[in-house]
Amino acid sequence: MTNAPIIRVLNFIAQKLILLLGIVCFGFVSYHACRYIYAFKSYSEEYVEAYFDAPGKGLLALMITLIGMLFCVVPVRRSALLEKGVERILLPALMGISFFAAIYWVHISHSMPYNDQLYLTICAGEFAQGNFEQLSAGGYAGYYPHQLPLILVLEVLFRLLHTTSYLVVQYLNAILLPLMILGGYLAVKAMFRETGVAFVYLCLIMGCLPVIFYVPYVYGEIASFTFVFWEIWALCGFLQNGRVSYAIAALISSTAAFVFRKNTLIILIAVGIVLLWHAVLAKTWKPVLLLIGMILCVVLVQAFVLQFYELRSGIQIGSGIPSSAWVAMGLMDGWPGPGWFNNMNREIYQASGFDPLTADAMAKSAIAERLQVFRADPAYARAFFRCKILTQWNEPTYGAFYLNYSFSEPLQEGSFVYRVFDGDLNISLSNFMNHYQFVIYVLAVIGMVLQLFRNRKPIELLPQIALIGGFFFSLLWEAKSRYALPYLVLMVPVAAYGIEQVRAVLSLALGRYFATRPEMLDAARIDHDPSINDATLGGFDDRRDADKEQTARFYLFRRSKQSQKNNEAK
């Protein structure tokens, strides 16, 4: 065999393995999302409990969404005017609504930072004033030096605006939210190259309420979502035409996403897989060069920030708590749940005398002990990791209420904010998020299933690769439902693709009722082509009298598949 057939076979196998693995992982999550709901017992402590859910309600929400989206997307796809209206009216309207809703929520919620959020703002404020005590071994930045790039961004903002108020970050999140929606729309449109998928994405992202409620959260979540979507858009442009401008945009976006949230390294790994995959298929070194550039930018930014603060403070900054300490904590059982934060990583670092090498050895010893326990009792190991996954991925608010349950002003009983956090609206919003989560999960699985029957480009599998990476990362790392939120946002495009492919299948099965304007035009053109006769229609003769348009569409579908096979053979 020559190299070309081998590459095609390996490409086929890789596509199917990725999709099958995604179907298994998120089929498991979807099944349990239908049966159970995981919720915070109270917002005063980080403890999640499981409750029985009503499967009928989730399935009803799924059917309503599917039917509603199908009957919305078909008219849009049939009308050129409506397709333009999506970008000229719906997209700006959604961006405007999200911006004003975010500004309003920041203004009335009076949410203030605590825990990590608070320490980030304290560090940035003190550094801006020349106080670098937090860089010492026992300071917050000494424990977590990986946070220094984000702290530097906050310090720059505080210096530029002559303030140390956390409101700067909250309003910045409100500004970035509509840019996230725009970036997602452009990324989906470039990735799948179908207006219908981009339209469905806009409809689905409107229901992603956890993102709205994360706007007051003084951290890098909203910013990282935004830059990840713009990174995907730039990657699509670069892989399609190879322009340097797209490569530069991808470098900037990936680096910015890393600065705001270090866990976007999982997405960077997925991007690396896609770039290498594309380089092999296209037989070009350009994607490899871009990947090297992305890795260098991330490494150099971290090194530059550490060196910058060492020069300013005169303090030698260590590596902080080793990653193995987080993994060790992620394998522990007990309060508040399997793998959830119990301060073990800090305790290991303190017990080591703030020595990263000693702390790493202690953490690895704890990991080895836990692995021995899992090997001795496989049933316990399965129960542990099952519970750890579900408490993160099936908690529908993703900590949006718990993490913002700190206020600069006391909540007034009966007020709108009180009702959102502690009243009737909290129940309604939590139920909506629960159904939304289930719908997105199932539609994403449907999208993966339908992708099995089509040959996909590597860039179209980027979300799925990142989702799988995030799933397995959550098995090992410290558990938090907050860590699953980026993957919910990334799953929305896959769910949108699922709805569009369901429409395409129904178009083939039921004819003109679900056909789009391009499909109907192509079918009509073929149906009136005198060169098409009984011989060319082949096995579809019996359908011609009943529905000529449907017969023509089947012929078009078969011809396009044959043409695709011929092109691949060449």
Residue pairs with C-beta under 8 A, 6 or more apart in sequence:
7 280
7 281
8 568
11 277
11 281
12 455
14 277
15 451
15 455
15 456
15 461
16 452
18 461
18 464
18 465
18 468
19 448
19 449
19 451
19 452
19 461
19 464
20 452
21 468
22 445
22 448
22 464
22 467
22 468
23 445
23 448
23 449
25 467
25 468
25 471
26 441
26 444
26 445
26 448
26 467
26 471
26 491
27 445
28 389
29 389
29 390
29 393
29 394
29 441
29 471
30 438
30 441
30 442
30 445
32 390
32 394
33 53
33 58
33 393
33 394
33 434
33 437
33 438
33 441
34 53
34 55
34 58
34 59
34 438
35 52
35 53
35 55
36 50
36 51
36 52
36 53
36 390
36 394
37 50
37 51
37 52
37 53
37 394
37 396
37 434
38 48
38 49
38 50
38 51
38 390
38 391
38 394
38 395
38 396
38 481
39 48
39 49
39 51
39 395
39 396
39 397
39 430
40 46
40 47
40 48
40 49
40 395
40 397
40 399
40 401
40 402
41 47
41 48
41 49
43 401
43 402
43 405
43 421
43 422
44 405
45 336
46 336
46 340
46 341
46 399
46 402
46 480
47 335
47 336
47 337
48 336
48 337
48 340
48 391
48 395
48 481
50 390
50 391
53 434
57 435
58 434
58 435
58 438
58 439
61 435
61 436
61 438
61 439
62 438
62 439
62 442
62 443
65 439
65 443
66 443
66 499
66 502
69 200
69 203
69 204
69 499
70 499
70 502
70 503
70 506
70 514
72 199
72 203
73 196
73 199
73 200
73 499
73 500
73 503
74 503
74 513
74 514
74 515
74 516
75 82
76 82
76 83
76 85
76 86
76 195
76 196
76 199
77 83
77 195
77 196
77 199
77 516
77 517
77 518
78 515
78 516
78 517
78 520
79 517
80 517
83 195
83 199
86 195
86 198
86 199
86 202
90 199
90 202
91 181
91 182
91 185
91 202
94 178
94 181
94 202
94 205
94 206
95 178
95 181
95 182
96 178
98 177
98 178
98 181
98 212
99 174
99 175
99 177
99 178
101 212
102 173
102 174
102 177
102 212
102 215
103 171
103 174
105 212
105 213
105 215
105 216
106 167
106 170
106 171
106 173
106 174
106 215
106 216
108 416
108 417
109 216
109 404
109 407
109 417
109 420
110 407
110 408
110 409
110 417
111 170
111 216
111 217
111 404
111 405
111 406
111 407
111 408
112 166
112 406
112 407
112 408
113 120
113 121
113 166
113 217
113 218
113 406
114 406
116 219
117 166
117 217
117 218
117 219
117 403
118 218
119 134
119 140
120 147
120 150
120 151
120 154
120 218
120 219
121 154
121 164
121 166
121 169
121 218
122 134
122 140
123 134
123 139
123 140
123 141
123 147
123 151
123 154
124 151
124 152
124 154
124 155
124 157
124 158
124 164
125 155
125 158
125 164
126 132
126 133
126 134
127 134
127 151
127 155
127 309
127 312
128 155
128 158
128 159
128 164
132 309
132 312
132 313
132 314
132 315
133 139
134 140
134 141
134 142
135 141
135 142
135 309
135 313
135 315
135 317
136 142
136 315
137 318
137 354
138 354
140 147
141 147
141 148
141 151
141 309
141 317
142 317
142 318
142 320
142 354
143 320
143 321
143 346
143 349
144 320
144 321
145 306
145 317
145 318
145 319
145 320
146 262
146 302
146 320
148 302
148 305
148 306
148 309
148 317
149 258
149 259
149 301
149 302
149 305
150 219
150 220
150 259
150 260
150 261
152 305
152 308
152 309
153 259
153 260
154 168
154 169
157 168
157 169
157 172
158 164
158 168
161 168
166 218
169 218
169 219
170 215
170 216
170 218
172 223
173 214
173 215
173 216
173 217
173 222
173 223
174 215
176 222
176 223
176 226
177 211
177 212
177 215
177 222
177 226
179 226
179 230
180 211
180 222
180 225
180 226
180 229
181 202
181 205
183 226
183 227
183 229
183 230
183 233
184 201
184 205
184 229
184 489
184 492
184 493
185 198
185 201
185 202
186 229
186 230
186 233
187 229
187 230
187 232
187 233
187 236
187 493
188 197
188 198
188 201
188 493
188 496
189 195
189 197
189 198
190 232
190 233
190 236
190 237
190 240
191 232
191 236
191 459
191 460
191 462
191 493
192 198
192 460
192 493
192 497
192 500
194 500
196 500
196 503
196 516
197 493
197 496
197 497
197 500
198 496
200 495
200 496
200 499
200 500
201 492
201 493
201 496
203 496
204 440
204 443
204 492
204 495
204 496
205 489
205 492
207 432
207 436
208 436
208 488
208 489
208 492
209 400
209 429
209 432
209 433
209 436
210 396
210 397
210 398
210 400
210 433
210 485
210 488
211 222
211 225
211 485
211 489
213 397
213 400
213 401
213 404
214 221
214 222
214 398
214 400
214 403
214 404
214 485
215 222
216 404
217 400
217 403
217 404
219 261
220 259
220 260
220 261
221 260
221 261
221 482
221 485
221 486
223 256
223 257
223 260
223 261
224 257
224 260
224 261
224 264
224 486
225 486
225 489
227 253
227 254
227 256
227 257
227 260
227 264
228 253
228 257
228 264
228 267
228 486
228 490
230 249
230 253
231 250
231 253
231 254
231 257
231 267
231 271
232 462
233 249
234 246
234 247
234 249
234 250
234 253
235 246
235 250
235 271
235 274
235 275
235 459
235 462
236 459
237 243
237 246
237 249
238 246
238 247
238 250
238 286
238 287
238 290
239 278
239 287
239 459
242 286
247 286
247 290
247 293
250 290
250 294
251 290
251 293
251 294
251 297
254 264
254 268
254 271
254 294
254 297
254 298
255 294
255 297
255 298
255 301
257 264
257 267
257 268
258 264
258 265
258 268
258 298
258 301
259 301
261 486
263 473
263 483
263 486
264 486
265 298
266 466
266 469
266 470
266 473
267 466
267 469
267 486
267 490
268 294
268 295
268 298
269 469
270 462
270 465
270 466
270 469
271 291
271 294
271 462
272 291
272 294
272 295
273 458
273 465
274 458
274 459
274 461
274 462
274 465
275 287
275 288
275 290
275 291
276 287
276 288
276 291
277 458
278 287
278 457
278 458
278 459
279 285
279 286
279 287
279 288
281 458
306 317
309 315
309 317
310 316
310 317
318 354
318 356
319 356
320 349
320 356
321 345
321 346
321 348
321 349
321 356
321 359
322 349
322 356
322 359
322 360
322 363
324 360
324 363
324 364
324 367
325 344
325 345
325 348
325 349
325 359
325 360
325 362
325 363
326 345
326 477
326 478
327 363
327 367
327 476
327 477
328 344
328 345
328 348
328 363
328 364
328 366
328 367
328 370
329 339
329 341
329 342
329 344
329 345
329 478
330 339
330 388
330 476
330 477
330 478
330 479
331 339
331 366
331 367
331 370
331 371
331 476
332 338
332 339
332 342
332 344
332 366
332 370
333 339
333 384
334 342
335 342
336 342
337 387
337 388
337 391
337 479
338 384
338 385
338 387
338 388
338 391
338 479
339 384
339 388
339 477
339 478
339 479
340 391
340 478
340 479
340 480
341 478
341 479
341 480
344 366
345 363
345 478
348 359
348 362
348 363
348 366
349 356
349 359
351 359
351 362
352 358
352 359
352 362
373 380
373 381
374 380
374 381
374 384
375 381
385 475
388 474
388 475
388 479
389 471
389 474
389 475
391 479
391 481
392 474
392 479
392 480
392 481
392 483
392 484
393 471
393 474
393 481
393 484
394 437
395 481
395 484
396 430
396 433
396 434
396 436
396 437
397 429
397 430
397 433
397 481
398 481
398 482
398 484
398 485
398 488
399 480
399 481
399 482
399 485
401 420
401 421
401 426
401 430
403 482
405 421
407 417
411 417
411 418
411 421
411 422
412 418
414 423
416 425
419 425
419 426
420 426
420 429
437 488
439 495
440 488
440 491
440 492
440 495
441 491
443 494
443 495
443 496
443 498
443 499
444 467
444 491
444 494
444 495
444 498
445 498
446 495
446 498
446 499
446 501
446 502
447 494
447 495
447 496
447 497
447 498
447 499
447 501
448 464
448 494
448 498
450 497
450 498
450 501
450 502
450 505
451 460
451 461
451 464
451 497
451 501
455 564
455 568
463 490
463 491
463 493
463 494
464 494
466 487
466 490
467 487
467 490
467 491
467 494
470 483
470 484
470 486
470 487
471 487
474 483
474 484
477 483
503 514
503 516
504 514
506 513
506 514
507 514
507 515
507 516
507 519
507 553
508 553
508 554
508 557
511 547
511 549
511 550
511 553
512 520
512 547
512 549
512 550
515 523
515 549
515 553
519 553
519 556
520 549
522 552
522 553
522 556
523 549
523 550
523 552
523 553
523 556
524 549
524 552
526 532
526 552
526 555
526 556
527 548
527 549
527 551
527 552
532 552
532 555
534 541
536 555
537 544
537 551
537 555
538 558
540 551
540 554
540 555
543 550
543 551
543 554
544 551
